[in-house]
């Protein structure tokens, strides 16, 4: 009996030690005691405009790397939208945010466009809309010079380069050609990829070899984090079945050719694009090797070597049972200072 | 397609041949199901949405089970599905549903490879039940059970994962009875060889069983990215370590059980300059008192879960309220997205997710505003009291809980939200009072009332939110095999709440106003024929009504549904 009592007593002490020990260990950790998230008064207090909406300058020359910023201040955090419209075209730039202060950090316009065509020189109207009181304030800015993107233009589609290899299937309503009957992001022409091919996913393709860009090829540095591939694409409202596949083929051994058996090919597969024009940008180092649409290990050295890029291929695909498909393409460019802004 | 059909036929033939030839070394098992539904949507003034929708399918899950030797078991299951309207092979799909092998090494170490159902504790690795599932009349389970089966959700709260698990037990002759050790490693995400690294989830549990009266345990889990599997140098980590205690003691005629769990978590991303690490702790103390069968068992529980406590394995939710219902997903002349209702939650598998989520996912306050991430819901502390009782003749079974919780720290203010929850479920077996009535005659009742309050100086940011769910069910046996089962369940939610908007690092960056005055009810009646315990035919009629007076952009609607559901497990 005594033995049992002793065992029970030891057990109880051990249990108490374990419970108290783990509690002390746990509660001994530090805990943040300040409220989580933004102050509710800043979000849902009384809304007033503390500083009116204004521009930092009346004239702006984007070609000289100038920018213009807009400013305003409110008593509470609210969602706001700045809409800049050209007086000479439908070019529109939209800047959105949620804050109680609009300044150089969140309200700067660098001459880029949200809704194409690109801005031309001339007067623009600027409107600020705030959600908190649904009010609108206006300003004006005059564009005296247009922004010029920095980078290597692969194709602006103003004319067909004889070094490109263009292949289109002999399907129905094929249109692998330049066209100019729509608004374009840049210049006056774009490339129209369309058709119905009921026996193959491939509708058509274009190869852009390095030599088509110039004697130095694509002229990219060896650092894959510096180079961004950009292209403007358009999806018609009613067409959702198109797939645009870009392939980036590297010549790792420098023999002037890409060998798919033992050299790297990275891909960018684009599905479900928004309707209308949009700029698609991807950093070279973010590209992956694909096999049947799924990521796979590259077949070459496994390193991103933009300086060894030999050819870009653009394939336009659609499910053969899905009927006619179409996408438009314009202004393919490598930039080095970030994604393209037109 | 034709090749796949041949594979299935050959597999089945082989299976039956070997079964016949060698006894039970190889055998088949599986399930079959057929569903046909007619749905009708009605919304006043809606002239655009097609009002009728019919759908149906038949599917068969066929598993090949093999026991090549006494210590090894192999299982592979194929699903063949045919949507109604697909003839002669069109509309037929073949999928590999699950595959695993398990066995015993040296009669001591158990292992399993492939698809695995696994769980640890409610704060480390636990698949919490979805909203409304604590009170479900039998008729409401007809469709819900199909969703659970498809997504591998089980009543024991395991998550279906892929990887490896090992467990063994060491027995001792003195001082300590045994040491149970379980460990696992699952692959949560494969690399894309680009910027997305391989993500694994691993951990385990060691429980020291001193005697039947005392057990202490240690749990550890970590969700982490494996550096070097992609070009990304960033690596997500979420380690959680907890300690558990279980003590059983008899004092006079009372059985006392004390259980506790406490621990700490971290969430951080290596080499990401924008990521602020989160670190917090929790503790959970539970005391249960029972005294035979004549008195109710009583439990008292206290929890304190910090605002920065993060545990991916325990806080991942089943229902993703950011997705849309598949059936009639838009309605009204403005073709707005139809709100997710209790009917969708019962039968729309597309709302559910089978995998763990890195973020605290959006929840729906009208269905659960208090602990939407289970016991591991961050920023909660307080007391719960629970009583369970069954009368001797099983006439009445009652389970009642009252929870008084609050936040640990405020959100956007120093003032804390308070939460009060009343939870009651009861089953009355009237057939026990009628000895001559040989079939089931049961009435069930479920009530949940949740209230959330926060009073601050800024009136526009006060919180006053209440939701109530009442579920009344009935089961009447007509003969040995026939029964009528029915239910009426209504859910009301009213008031103002603020939903959190979080950034990629799980920090709150905004509060979104959520105002509702929702009333919805569902009436369900089914005629059930039971072939045997695993084989049922149900003919079901349901009607749902939904309105939200505070949100005019989502007009009121009703949805009626007639369905025939046959299910069989073999």
Interface residues (C-beta under 8 A of the other chain):
Chain A: X11 X14 X15 X18 X19 X22 X23 X25 X26 X27 X29 X30 X31 X32 X33 X34 X35 X36 X37 X38 X39 X40 X41 X43 X44 X45 X98 X285 X286 X287 X288 X289 X295 X296 X297 X298 X304
Chain B: X190 X191 X192 X193 X194 X195 X210 X211 X213 X214 X216 X231 X243 X245 X247 X258 X260 X262 X263 X264 X279 X280 X281 X282 X283 X306 X307 X308 X379 X408 X409 X410 X411 X412 X413 X414 X456 X458 X460 X461 X498 X500 X507 X508 X509 X510 X511 X513
